[in-house]
């Protein structure tokens, strides 16, 4: 496929990446996260730390990991944290030692935590104290030897920390009952401050992150993202946007969770590498929490999923604020609705751009240009040094304008799936990633996603895999058969719907909902249950989800 998209790059975008992509994460960030840089790096809940403090704190935590825990290059460290200052401190500490980070959604149930921790082989984790209860239920089945517990107030000065802890106790947000021996985050920093760490030799090809996703079978897998994958994607995005922004001067809304690859690489690391200021939002919902950020800070960069922008568009206080400082808005993680983009531009005066990517590409592969015009519904052009081909079922490239499976090659493409050579071979072919998405390219090099080859459901930007939900529901003693699909939803993009054949007529939707909430993160729990006498199947008995999807029109539950 000809790289005709290069003809439509803005003139200020460099289509070639620098040699910086051959650096490790610590080397790449060494120019900005330094003891001499006193610009503000992170703001969270009215507390700020500079780049110099981020450098010092991550050094101290790295020393603790190395000298007290004995962790070394290649070991896996779990992070079960929301968007608080501890997350980047721990992340950069681990990267300085070549330790592989395994960031986990704090909303996960014990069953979901267990799979990720066992598969990755984490031996130590850093976890917010509020989530210790779920960890307590599964820790004995893992290889975890050290649990470092932190509280929201730990990044405040001592007296304010005590006040914050008191307020949280008053609100009922206390450490759940557990029997886990823990080490306190503050103690780790104090102990690490006594001895310097010795940095190992880290290369661009070393693993930086295991980012868990799902595959064609629905089994959660760890995408192996190297230092080059992460730095490569940072450089690709910066080549696309830097010419429109001021280095070190932008204020970034960081509401996307950093345990998600979109939130980590694009919403956080891209802008930290520029020396900008991140406003961390630990709990972006209810939407009023996010609106307060715009009221209190001159936010100039906004990244999010369609549902975030839609919620802001429909919030009266946000519309009254009508922030006009915004220079760059990007929606990813799920399809951007045209009505949402139109409303955003009307309120803020800034165009809402669409991007596309996957966990396996660290994540960005396409972005709409920051200037000029683009066709409606397009995911944009491939970012610099990204190669694209669209293939048919015989693995042959199709003609321009024809549809087929989208395949991607570039420095951002993962090394494979952790301990899963079969799935790796299924999606990687001589450096090309088969995305499972059906796409086409127009005559100008703009790309369009037509449909998903996989059955993955996108709920507010989070991946939900039907097999996992079906397996959970099938374990209910009153369920005979189950099929799960995604159905359109006006705010969440999609929600989960389950079709049930009951073996006991007393089974109710409420009973199933309670059962699912005990086993699944909230966004994976079906919003709709439909009881049926039969399910459409192939001649060999495989349930036809496609036919179920065809029967369902858009729904708008409250």
N, C-alpha and C positions, 0 to 999 in steps of 0.2 A: 504494500500500500504506500503510495507516494506521500511524502510529508507535506502535502499541500497546505496544511494548517499553518506552517511557518510563514506563509504569505500574508496571514491575517494577524500575526503577532503585532501588538503595539510597537512602534519604532524604538521605544525606550526599554523594551524587554530583551535581555540577552538570551538567545536560544542555547547558549553553551554554559556549562557549569564550571566553576573554578576547581583547582586542585584541592580546595578545602574539603571536598567530599571524601578525601582519603584520610582525614583526621578522625581521631576518636572524639567522643562527646566531651571529655575533659579538656582535650587540646583545643577543640573548636570554641568552647566557652571561656577559655583562659584569658581572652582579651577583654571580656566584659565582667565576668564574675571574679573580681580581683580585690585585694585588701585596700586598694587606693580609690576604688569607685564608690563614692558616697551618694550616688543617685539612688532614689527609691526604686526598689525592684518589686516588692510585694506589699499590698495593702489588704488587710483582712479584719473585719469587725473593728474598725477604727484604730488598728495598730499597724505600723509600717516597719519594714526592715529594708536596709540598703543592700546594694550588691556586695558591698564589703562585708556586711553582716551575714549575708547568704554564704559568702566564701568562708568566713570564720566558722559558722555553725556547721556547715557541711564538712569542713575539715575535722571538727571535733567529733562529729558523728562517725565519720570514716575511721577515725582513730579508734573509737570504741568498737566498731565492727571488726576491725583488724586485730587490735591488741587484746581486747577483752573477750570477744566471742571467737576469735580465730578464724573468721570468715576470709575466704580468699577468692581470687579471680575464678569465675565460673560457677561459684555457689549461687543459689537462688534465694532471694529475699522477697517476702510477700509484703505488700502494702495494702492495708484495708483502711483507707482514709478518704474523707471527703476533701473538698477544695479548701484546705487550711494550710498555713505556712509550713507545717511539718512535712507536707508532701514533697515540695521541691527540695527542702533541706535533706530529707532521706534519699530522694532520687539522685541528687548530685553526689551525695556521699557514696552511694553504692557505685555510681558510674566511675568515680575516681579510683575505685579499687577493682574495677572490672567485674563486679558482682552483678548478676542478672536480676533485673527487677520484674516481679510478677504482681502487677496491680490488679486488684480484685474489687468488684462492685460491693460496697458495704451492705447493699440491699439483699445480697444473696442469702438463701436459706442454708441451713447446715449441710443438706445434701449437695447443693451446688458448690459450697466452699470445699467440701471434702474432695469432690472430683478434681477441682483445679489444684488444690494443694498436693494431692497424691500424684497427679499426673506430672506436675512440675518438679516435685521433690524439694519444695522449700524447706529449709531447716530453721529459719528464723522469720518472724513477721513483726511488722509495726502496725498496730491496730488502735483505732479510737476506742476508748474505754466503753462507750455505749454499745459496742458490738461484741463484747467478750462473751456474752451469754451463748450466742450461736457457735462461737469457736469452741467453747467448753464442751459442747455436745459431740464434737468430732475429733478433737485434737489428738486423742490417744490412737486414732487410726492413721495418723500422719507421721512424717519424719521431723516435725517441728520440735526443736529443743529449746528455743528461746522465744518468749513473747514479750515484746516491748510495748507497753501501754502508754498512750498519751491522751491528754484531755484537751478540750478546746482552749482552755485558759493557759495552756503551757507555753504559748508563744507571747503571752503578755508579761510585763514586769511582775514581780512577786506579789505585791499588794493587789494589783488589779486582777491578777490570776485568781487570788482567793475570792475576790468579789464575784468574778464570773462564775466560779465553781459554786458559790452560794446561790446565785441567781438560777443556775441550771438545776440545782437540787430543788429549789423552790418550785420550778416548773415540772418537776418529776423526771428530769433527764439525768439519771444517776447511773452509776456502774451497776449492771445486773449481777445477781448472785452467780458466783462461779468458783471453781476450785483450782484455777490455773495459777501457778507461780509466775509472777510478772516482774519485769524490770521497768522502772519508770523512765520515760523519755528524758526528763530533766536530769536524772541521775546519769544517764548515758552521756549527755553533753558534758556534764561536770567531770566525769571520769575520762572522757576522751580529750578534754582540754589539757590533761596532765602530760600526755605523750604524743609526739607527732606520728603520723602514719607514714609508711613507706609506699609510694605509688608503684604499682607493677607496670610492666610494659604492656600497653594496650594497643591493638591494631584496629583498623577500620573494619576488618572482617570478623572481629570478635562479637559475640552476642551481647546486646545491650538489654533487650526486653523480650519476655515471652508474653505476647498479647493474645489473650484467649478469645476465640471466635468459634464459629460453627461451620461444619462442612456439609457436603451433600448428604451425608448420613444423619446429620443433626447432632452428632457427638461433638462436644466442645473440644477444640484443639488449640494448642499453643502455637501461634505464628511466631517463627524465629525472626526477630528483627535485629539486624546488626547495627553497629555504630554507623556504618556507611549508609544503611537504609534510612536511619533517622536524620543524619546530617544531610544526606542527599535530598531528602524531601524538604528539609528546612531551606536549603539553598534553592531548590526549584521554586518554592513558594515565594521566597524573598526576591528572586529574579523577576517574579511576576508582579510584585506589589511595591517594592522599595522605592521606585522612582516617584511614586505618588505620596510618600510618607516622609516624615522627619525622624531620622534615627535618634533614639533616646528621648523623644518628645511625646510619643503617643501614649494614650491612656486606654487600657484594654479591659473590656468587660470579660471576665473569666468565669462564666456561669456553666459552661460545658464541663463535665466532670473530668478530672485529670486521669482517672483510672480508665477512661475511654481514649482510644488512640487519636481521635479528632481533637479532643480536649487537651491531650498531652502535647502532641507534636505541633499542631497548628495554632491552637488557642493559647498555648503557653510557651513552648520552646522557641518557636519562630520569633516571638516578640521579646523574650528574654535575651535571645542572641543579638537583638538590636539595641538592648539597653533601655527598653520601654518600661512602663509601670503597669503591673497587672493588678486589677481589683478582683480578688478572689471572693466568690460567692459560695459559701458552704451549702446553702439551701436555697436554690433559686425559686422554688415554689413554696407558698403561693406567690403568684407573679408580683405581688406588692413588694416582696423582698428584692426583686431585681429592679423594679421601678425606682426604689430608693437609691440605687447606685447612680442612676442618671440624674437624680435630684442633687446628690452630694458630690458628684465628680464630673469633670468635663470629658466624658467618654468619647473617644474618637474612633475606636475599632470595636465592632460587634460581630461575633461569630456565634452561630447557634443552629438549631434545627428549625424546620418550618413551624413546629408547634410553639416554640419560644417567640418567634417573630409574630405569629398570629395572636398569641396571648397579649403581647405588648400592644399590638395594633388595636386591640379591643379593650384596653384598659383606659378608663377615663383620665386618670392622673397622668399617665404617660402621654396621652394625646394633648393634654393641657401643657405639659412640659415642652413638647415638640422640639426635642434636642436637635440643634443645628451644627454641633461640633463634629458630627460623624463623617469620617473620610472613607471608610471601608467597611462594608457589611457583606458577610458571606454566609450562605446557608448550605449545609451539607448534611450527611447522615440519612436523609430521606428526601423524597421529591419535594421541590419548592413549588407551591401553588401560585399560579399567576396572580390571583386576587390578593394574596398575602404580599407579594412583591410590590404590587401597585399601591396598596394601602401604606406600606412602609415608606415608599418614596414620597407619597403625598404628605405624610406626617413629618418625616425627617429631612426631606430634600435630598436624600442619598439613595442611590440605586442599590437594590439588594441583589447581589450576584449569586449565582449557583455554582457549586463545585461538586466533584464526584470522586469517589475513591473507595478503598476497601481496607480492612484491617491488614490484609496481606500486602498492601502497598504503602503502609506507614504514615498516612493513608492516601494522600491526594494524587490523582492522575490527571484530572481535567479541572479547569476553572474558566469561567466566562471572563473575557477581557475587561479591564477596569475602565476602558474608554471605547468609544465607537458603538456599533450596533451589532446585535447577534440575533439569530432566529429564535422565536419563542419556543420554550420547551427544551432548548439545547442545554447539555451539561457543559458546553464550552469546548475549548481547545486543549490538547494534551500539554501539560506543563513541560518546561525545557528538558531536553534530553530524554524524553519518553517516546518510545516507539509503540505504535498501535497496529494491530491487524485484526480483521474480522473474518472469521472462518466458518465454513459450512460443516456439516456432519462428517465429511470426509477429510477434515483438517486442511482444506484448501481455502486460500484467500478468495473472498468474494469480490465482485466488481463494486466500485464506488457507488453508493446509493442503495445497494442491496443489504439485506439484514443477515446477521449471523452472530456467532458468539464472539464477544469482545475479549481480545487477548492483549496483554500488556507486557512490555519489557522496559527496564530502566533501572537506575541505581536504587530506587525505592522498593523494588520487588523483593519480598522476603526470601530467606534462604531455604525455607521449608517448614514443615510442621514438626514440633518437638516429639521425638520418639514415635513418629508415625510415618514410616517410609511409604506405606501403601497410599495414604491420602496425599502425600507429597507428590508421588509419581502421577497421581490422578490429575493434579492441577498444574504442575510445573513440567514444561516440555522444552528442554534446551534453552532455559532462561526466560521462556514465555509463560506468563501466568494466564491460565484459562479462568476467566472470572465467573462463568456461569450466567452472565447477563447477555441478553439479546440486544444488539445495538445496530445502528447504521451511521454512516458518515455522509454528509451532503457534499455538494460540489466545492464548497469553500473550506472543508476540513472541520466543520462543526459536527459534534457527535450528539446522538440522541439514544437514550435507553428506551427500548421498545417494551421489553418484558424481562422478568427474571426467570432464568432457566430453573433455578432452585425454587423450592417452596418456602424459602425464608419469609418471615413476616417482619415488617418494620413498624414497631410501636414507638412513636416519638423519637425515632432515631436509634432505638435499641433493637438488636437482632433477637428474634424469637424463632425457634426452630420447631416445627410441628411434631417431629418425632419425640422430642423431649416432653412436650406437653401431653401428647397421646400416651406415652409410656407411664407418665404420672397418673393420669386419669384412669388408665386401664388397670391400675393397681387397686382401685376402689372395688370393694367386694360386690357392689350392686351393678357394676358396669359390665356389659357383655362386649360391646364394640364401640370404638370411638374414632372419629376423624376430626382433624383440626385444620382450619384455614385462616387466612387473614381477610377481613372485609374492610372496605373503605370507611373512613371516619373523617369528619370535617375538621377536627382539631388534632387528632393523634396520627393522622395519615392512614393508619390501619389499627384495628383492634383484633384480638383473638376471638374466634368463634369455634365452639366445639359441637359436633353432632354426636348424639349419644343413642345407642341402643341399650336399654336397661334390661338387666336380668331380674330385677325386682321393681315392681311398679310403684313402690313407695319412695323411690329415689326422687329427690327434688333438686332444683337448681341451687338453692341455698346450701344444701348439704354438699354438693360438689364444689361450690365456691369456697366454703370453709376448708374442705379437704385440700384443694389446690393451694390456698394461701399458706398452708402449713409446709408445702413442698416447693413452692415456686416463688421467685421474686414477683412483686405485685404486677409489673407490666406484662408478665407472662400468663397471668391468670385470665382465663376466658371471661370476656365481658358478656357474652351471649352463649346460652346453651339451647340447642334445639333437639328435642327428643323425637326419634324417628323409629319406624318399624324395620327399615332396611337402609343400606348405604350402597351407592353405585360401585360396582367392582368390575375388574377385568375377568377374563375367562379363567385365569389362574387364581383369582381371589384377592388381587391387590385392590385396595380402595382407591377410587378415582377422585382425588382431591380437585382436579380440574373441573369435573362436572359439578361438584359442590360449589366451587367459586362462581361458575357460570349461572347458577341459580340464585345467587345473592346479589342484590342491588345495594348501593350505598346506604349506610344507616347512620343515624345521628343520636346515639344514646347520650343521656346526661352524664 
